[in-house]
């Protein structure tokens, strides 16, 4: 008897995703399948853990590109084990902490001038005469990292 295999429908139901999501993950190089003699797509049972890691990372805001790069560090494209998950989650924790800090700065500056250069707000706390803020960069320079107002 050969290695156990799961149909796309069974994997999708068990993981709480659509079959099209499985195909998308495959297209992005996140999971792998093979074709049986009837040319039907099949998955190894360990794909469940791999999809769970993908979904957990996505919930943390990790991009599919970052997930693919992290999973590519695993030997032979294997499913992450406990040690792998610890390493991946530590790596992603650093990225999340940086994002949290950026979001906190954004939140704290939300009620003030955003430094957009629009020149149109009658009650803008800072009138950006002659678009002086344009020298500091594009977009809403105060919300995107600039801490002092002109």
C-alpha distance (Angstrom), angle and dihedral (degrees) to the residues before:
residue distance angle dihedral
X1 . . .
X2 3.82 . .
X3 3.75 131.4 .
X4 3.83 115.4 -63.2
X5 3.77 113.8 -95.5
X6 3.77 134.7 -168.9
X7 3.76 129.1 -148.0
X8 3.80 119.0 -124.2
X9 3.82 89.6 -111.6
X10 3.78 93.0 54.3
X11 3.83 92.9 46.9
X12 3.80 91.7 46.6
X13 3.81 93.0 49.4
X14 3.80 93.1 46.4
X15 3.82 93.2 47.5
X16 3.80 96.2 41.5
X17 3.80 94.9 -120.4
X18 3.77 135.1 113.6
X19 3.80 121.6 -100.3
X20 3.80 87.0 -117.4
X21 3.82 87.7 59.8
X22 3.80 89.5 56.4
X23 3.80 89.6 51.6
X24 3.82 89.9 47.8
X25 3.83 91.8 50.3
X26 3.78 88.8 49.8
X27 3.78 92.3 49.2
X28 3.82 88.5 52.4
X29 3.81 91.9 50.6
X30 3.82 95.2 -112.7
X31 3.81 98.0 119.0
X32 3.80 136.1 15.6
X33 3.77 135.6 -141.4
X34 3.75 136.1 174.7
X35 3.79 135.9 -146.9
X36 3.79 121.9 -110.5
X37 3.79 124.0 -142.8
X38 3.81 89.3 -82.6
X39 3.83 89.1 54.9
X40 3.80 91.2 -111.4
X41 3.80 119.9 144.3
X42 3.81 115.5 -110.5
X43 3.81 135.2 -177.9
X44 3.78 134.2 -154.9
X45 3.83 112.2 -116.6
X46 3.82 91.4 -114.2
X47 3.80 88.7 70.4
X48 3.82 85.5 83.1
X49 3.81 91.2 68.9
X50 3.80 92.0 43.8
X51 3.82 91.1 52.6
X52 3.80 90.1 46.4
X53 3.82 89.7 54.7
X54 3.82 90.0 48.4
X55 3.81 92.3 49.8
X56 3.82 93.0 45.8
X57 3.79 91.0 50.1
X58 3.80 91.6 47.7
X59 3.82 90.6 51.9
X60 3.81 87.1 55.3
X61 3.79 89.6 54.1
X62 3.80 96.2 -106.0
X63 3.81 111.1 152.3
X64 3.79 121.4 -120.9
X65 3.80 87.9 -117.1
X66 3.82 90.9 56.9
X67 3.81 90.6 45.5
X68 3.82 91.9 50.3
X69 3.82 91.1 48.4
X70 3.80 91.3 49.6
X71 3.80 94.0 47.3
X72 3.81 89.9 47.3
X73 3.81 88.5 64.7
X74 3.81 89.9 66.8
X75 3.82 114.7 98.0
X76 3.80 114.9 -105.0
X77 3.82 91.2 -1.5
X78 3.80 88.4 -77.5
X79 3.77 125.9 170.2
X80 3.82 113.4 -92.1
X81 3.79 115.8 -96.1
X82 3.81 126.4 -158.4
X83 3.80 94.4 -80.7
X84 3.81 91.5 46.6
X85 3.80 91.0 51.3
X86 3.82 91.1 50.3
X87 3.81 90.4 51.9
X88 3.81 94.2 44.9
X89 3.80 94.2 45.6
X90 3.83 90.9 49.5
X91 3.79 90.1 51.9
X92 3.81 92.1 47.5
X93 3.82 92.0 44.6
X94 3.82 89.3 63.9
X95 3.79 90.6 51.2
X96 3.81 91.2 47.2
X97 3.80 92.8 50.0
X98 3.81 89.9 53.6
X99 3.82 90.5 50.2
X100 3.80 92.1 46.9
X101 3.80 90.4 52.5
X102 3.81 90.8 49.3
X103 3.81 91.3 49.0
X104 3.81 91.7 48.9
X105 3.82 90.2 52.2
X106 3.79 89.6 48.1
X107 3.81 91.8 49.1
X108 3.80 92.5 49.0
X109 3.81 92.6 51.6
X110 3.78 97.0 42.6
X111 3.80 97.6 101.3
X112 3.81 96.1 49.6
X113 3.75 133.0 66.3
X114 3.78 113.0 -53.4
X115 3.79 94.1 -156.0
X116 3.78 93.7 -126.5
X117 3.78 96.9 149.3
X118 3.80 93.8 -127.7
X119 3.82 93.5 134.4
X120 3.79 88.8 -162.3
X121 3.80 106.2 97.4
X122 3.82 108.9 102.5
X123 3.80 92.1 -158.7
X124 3.79 97.9 38.8
X125 3.82 107.8 143.8
X126 3.78 88.8 -136.2
X127 3.76 121.3 36.1
X128 3.77 105.0 -147.9
X129 3.79 95.3 -144.5
X130 3.81 112.7 -163.5
X131 3.80 88.6 -2.6
X132 3.80 93.7 -82.5
X133 3.81 88.1 167.6
X134 3.80 89.1 64.9
X135 3.82 87.5 78.8
X136 3.82 89.0 63.0
X137 3.79 94.5 57.3
X138 3.77 143.9 -81.2
X139 3.79 128.8 -52.5
X140 3.78 126.4 6.8
X141 3.80 97.1 -11.8
X142 3.81 96.3 -175.9
X143 3.79 93.4 51.9
X144 3.78 93.1 42.6
X145 3.78 96.5 59.6
X146 3.81 110.2 -64.3
X147 3.78 106.3 122.6
X148 3.81 104.4 -174.5
X149 3.73 123.5 65.4
X150 3.84 121.7 -134.5
